Amino acid sequence: MPSSPNSILKVGLVQQHAFNDKEKSLSISEQGLRHLAAQGCELAMLQELHATQYFCQTEDTDLFDLAEPIDGPTSQRLSALAYELNMVIVGSIFEKRAPGLYHNTAVVFEKDGSLAGTYRKMHIPDDPGFYEKFYFTPGDATFNDGRSGFSPIETSVGKLGVLVCWDQWYPEAARLMALAGADILLYPTAIGWDPRDEADEQARQKDAWTLIQRAHAVANGLPVMVANRVGHETDPSGQSEGIQFWGGSFIAGPQGELLQHAGEDACVLVATIDKQRTEDTRRIWPYFRDRRIDAYGDLTKRHLTP
C-alpha cells in the first residue's frame, strides 16, 4: 500500500551523560532536543531519569528529595521546550505522587506544551545496583476511568506506547500496548554493565537487550525507539564498582531492522519512520490474525506448577 504524507514521521532521541546537578543534566537534554528540532524531528525522546544520575545504586531515604510532582520544574522545562520547538517530547521524572508514594514516570508533552499523558513504570527491578523497589511504586494496573496501565498516549504524531526500562524485557507489555493501538513503542532506559563482568558476559547482556526489543518490533509490527544513558556512574555507597552505562540506543522499523544505532558515546539519533508499514507488515506477517486468544488464559497465572 502506498504511504501517505501523514504516515511519514521524523523522530529522534538523545543519548547523554547525566549528573547529580539537575541543571547541568537538563541543559544537556535541552541541547540535544534543540539539535533534533533543527533536523526536523516532530517526536523526540530522552532517556530514563535524565535529570539526575542513576540514584538507585544504593538505598538512601534522603534521595527521595530528588522527586518532583508531575507539574514540577523538570516537566515545566520540557513543556516550554515542546512549545518552543513545536515538537512532541517524551521525558522522564522521579515522581512524587503523594507523601511516601513515588513513581518512575514518563511524561509526554504535545507540540503546544500541554501534557499529553503520563506512564508510570509497571515492572520494577530489585537487583544489585538497581534497587528500584526501594524508590518506586509500580504503576496502576487499571486507572479509575477504566484505562489499562498499558494505554498508549494520544498525540498529534500518533499513539505512543511508552514503556520504561525494565518493562522492555516483557513481551506482554509490548503486546498490550500494540493491542491498544500504539503506533510506536518507546523505551526510555538506564541500563549498563557491572565493570567487573567479563567482556564476553557484557557482550551477551547488551546483545540480549537489543535483541529482545527488536523482537518486540517484529512480533507487533511496530517501530521501536530506545534511549539509554552513557558513562560510568559511581556507587555512592562504595560497595560496588558502579555502573558503566552502555548506550546502544537505537531506532528500529516494524520488522526489527535497525534504522539508527548508537555506540557508547553521547549523541543524538534521527530516523524517518513510516507508520503505514505497520499495516503493510501485518498483512504479510498476520500474527494478530492467528493469535489463539482462546488458549492463552494461563498467561495470567504466576506459574503452572504447584
C-alpha positions in Angstrom: 0.0 0.0 0.0 1.4 3.4 -0.9 2.4 5.7 2.0 0.6 8.9 2.7 2.4 12.1 3.7 0.7 11.8 7.2 2.3 8.4 7.8 5.9 9.7 7.4 7.4 10.9 10.7 10.9 12.1 11.5 11.9 11.0 15.1 14.9 11.4 17.3 16.4 10.6 20.7 19.1 11.9 23.0 21.7 9.6 24.4 23.6 11.5 27.2 25.6 11.6 30.3 23.7 12.6 33.5 24.8 14.3 36.6 23.6 14.9 40.2 23.3 18.6 39.2 19.8 18.7 37.6 20.5 22.0 35.9 23.6 20.5 34.2 21.8 17.4 33.1 18.7 19.2 31.8 20.9 21.7 29.9 22.5 18.7 28.1 19.0 17.3 27.4 17.9 20.7 26.1 20.9 20.9 23.8 20.1 17.5 22.4 16.4 18.4 21.9 17.3 21.6 20.1 19.6 19.6 17.8 16.8 17.2 17.0 14.4 20.0 16.3 16.9 21.7 13.9 16.9 18.4 12.0 13.1 18.5 11.6 12.1 15.9 14.2 8.5 16.0 15.3 9.0 13.5 18.1 11.9 13.3 20.5 12.7 11.1 23.4 15.0 11.4 26.4 16.4 8.6 28.5 15.1 7.3 31.8 15.7 9.6 34.8 17.7 12.0 32.5 17.7 14.9 35.1 20.0 13.1 37.6 22.5 10.3 37.9 21.0 6.9 38.4 20.5 7.1 42.1 19.1 3.6 42.6 22.5 2.0 43.1 22.0 2.5 46.8 19.1 2.8 49.3 19.1 6.2 50.8 15.9 7.9 52.1 17.4 11.3 51.5 17.3 10.7 47.8 13.5 10.9 47.9 14.2 14.7 47.9 15.0 14.4 44.2 11.4 13.6 43.4 9.0 16.2 41.8 5.3 16.3 41.2 4.1 15.8 37.6 3.9 19.6 37.1 7.3 20.2 38.8 10.4 22.1 37.4 11.5 19.3 35.1 8.1 19.0 33.4 7.8 22.8 33.2 11.1 23.0 31.3 10.2 20.2 28.9 6.7 21.7 28.4 8.3 25.0 27.4 10.7 23.3 25.0 7.9 21.3 23.4 6.0 24.6 22.7 9.1 26.5 21.5 10.4 23.7 19.3 7.0 22.6 18.1 7.9 19.0 18.9 6.3 16.2 20.9 8.7 15.4 23.7 8.9 12.2 25.9 10.8 12.9 29.1 11.3 11.2 32.5 10.8 12.2 36.1 11.1 10.7 39.6 7.5 11.5 40.5 6.3 12.3 44.0 2.6 11.4 43.7 1.8 11.8 47.4 3.7 11.6 50.7 5.5 8.3 50.7 4.3 7.4 47.2 6.8 7.7 44.4 6.9 6.5 40.8 9.3 6.3 37.9 7.2 8.2 35.4 7.4 9.1 31.7 5.9 12.4 30.7 4.7 13.3 27.2 4.3 16.8 26.1 2.4 17.9 23.0 3.7 20.4 20.5 1.7 23.2 22.2 3.4 22.4 25.5 0.3 20.7 27.1 0.7 17.4 28.9 -0.5 14.7 26.6 -0.2 12.0 29.1 2.0 10.0 31.6 3.1 6.5 32.0 4.3 5.1 35.4 6.8 2.2 35.1 5.0 -1.1 35.7 7.8 -3.6 36.2 10.2 -2.6 39.0 13.5 -4.4 39.3 15.4 -5.1 42.5 18.9 -6.3 41.7 22.4 -5.4 42.9 23.0 -1.8 41.7 19.3 -1.5 40.6 17.4 -1.1 43.9 14.4 0.4 42.3 11.8 -1.3 44.6 13.1 0.9 47.4 12.1 4.0 45.5 9.3 3.3 43.0 5.8 2.0 43.4 4.6 0.1 40.3 2.2 1.9 38.0 -1.6 1.3 38.5 -2.7 -1.8 36.5 -6.1 0.0 35.9 -6.9 3.6 36.3 -10.1 5.0 37.9 -11.5 5.7 34.5 -11.1 2.1 33.4 -7.9 2.6 31.3 -5.2 -0.1 31.5 -1.8 0.8 32.8 -0.6 -0.2 29.4 -2.5 2.5 27.5 -0.9 4.4 24.6 -0.7 8.2 24.9 -2.6 10.0 22.1 -0.5 12.8 20.4 -0.5 14.8 17.2 2.2 12.4 15.8 0.3 9.2 16.8 -0.4 6.9 19.7 2.7 6.4 21.7 3.2 3.1 23.5 5.6 4.4 26.2 7.2 1.9 28.5 10.2 2.3 30.7 13.5 0.3 31.0 12.7 -3.0 32.9 9.4 -3.1 31.0 11.4 -3.6 27.8 12.1 -7.3 28.7 8.4 -8.2 28.9 6.6 -9.2 25.6 3.3 -8.9 27.4 3.8 -5.1 27.9 4.7 -4.6 24.3 1.7 -6.7 23.1 -0.8 -4.9 25.3 0.4 -1.6 24.0 0.1 -2.9 20.4 -3.4 -4.3 21.1 -4.5 -0.9 22.4 -3.5 0.8 19.2 0.1 2.0 19.7 1.8 3.3 16.6 5.3 3.3 18.1 6.9 1.6 21.1 9.2 3.9 23.1 11.6 2.8 25.9 13.4 5.4 28.0 16.2 3.4 29.6 19.0 3.3 32.1 21.0 0.0 31.8 24.6 -0.9 31.9 27.3 -3.3 32.9 28.9 -4.2 36.2 32.5 -3.2 35.3 33.7 -6.4 37.0 31.9 -8.7 34.5 33.9 -10.5 31.8 33.9 -8.9 28.4 32.0 -11.9 27.0 29.3 -11.6 29.6 29.0 -7.9 28.9 28.5 -8.6 25.2 25.9 -11.2 25.9 23.9 -8.9 28.1 24.0 -6.0 25.6 23.1 -8.3 22.7 20.2 -9.7 24.6 18.9 -6.2 25.5 19.0 -5.1 21.8 17.5 -8.4 20.6 14.5 -8.5 22.9 13.4 -5.0 21.9 13.9 -5.6 18.2 11.8 -8.8 18.7 9.0 -6.6 20.1 9.1 -4.7 16.8 8.8 -7.9 14.8 6.2 -9.5 17.0 3.9 -6.5 16.9 4.8 -4.9 13.5 5.7 -1.6 15.2 8.7 0.7 15.1 10.6 0.8 18.3 12.7 3.7 19.9 15.1 3.1 22.7 17.1 5.8 24.5 19.8 4.7 27.0 22.3 6.7 29.0 26.1 6.6 28.8 29.1 6.9 31.0 30.4 5.5 34.3 28.4 6.4 37.4 29.9 5.6 40.8 28.1 3.7 43.6 27.7 6.3 46.4 27.8 3.6 49.0 31.2 2.4 47.7 30.0 -1.3 47.9 30.4 -1.9 44.1 32.4 -0.6 41.1 29.3 1.4 40.0 27.7 1.0 36.6 29.1 1.5 33.1 26.0 2.6 31.1 26.5 1.1 27.6 24.5 3.5 25.4 23.5 1.5 22.4 20.3 3.5 21.8 18.5 2.6 18.6 15.5 3.2 16.4 14.1 0.1 14.6 11.5 -0.4 12.0 8.5 -2.8 12.2 10.4 -5.8 11.0 13.1 -5.2 13.6 15.5 -3.6 11.1 17.9 -1.1 12.6 17.3 2.4 11.2 19.8 4.1 13.5 22.1 2.6 16.2 24.4 4.4 18.7 27.6 3.4 20.2 28.8 4.1 23.8 29.3 7.9 23.4 26.8 10.7 23.9 24.9 11.5 20.7 21.6 12.1 19.1 19.9 9.7 16.7 17.5 10.7 13.9 15.4 8.5 11.7 12.4 8.7 9.4 9.7 6.1 10.1 6.7 5.2 8.0 3.7 4.3 10.2 2.0 2.8 7.1 4.5 0.0 7.2 2.7 -1.4 10.3 -0.3 -2.1 8.1 1.8 -3.5 5.3 3.9 -5.7 7.6 0.9 -7.1 9.5 -0.7 -8.1 6.1 2.3 -10.3 5.3 3.0 -11.5 8.8 -0.5 -11.7 10.3 0.4 -12.6 13.9 -2.7 -10.7 15.2 -5.0 -12.7 12.9 -3.6 -16.0 14.1 -3.3 -15.4 17.8 -5.1 -18.2 19.8 -6.7 -15.9 22.3 -8.9 -18.8 23.4 -5.8 -20.7 24.6 -3.8 -18.1 26.5 -5.7 -17.9 29.8 -2.8 -19.4 31.7 -0.7 -16.4 31.0 -2.4 -14.6 33.9 -1.1 -17.2 36.3 2.2 -16.8 38.2 3.3 -20.4 37.3 1.7 -23.6 36.1 3.2 -25.9 38.6 2.2 -26.2 42.3 
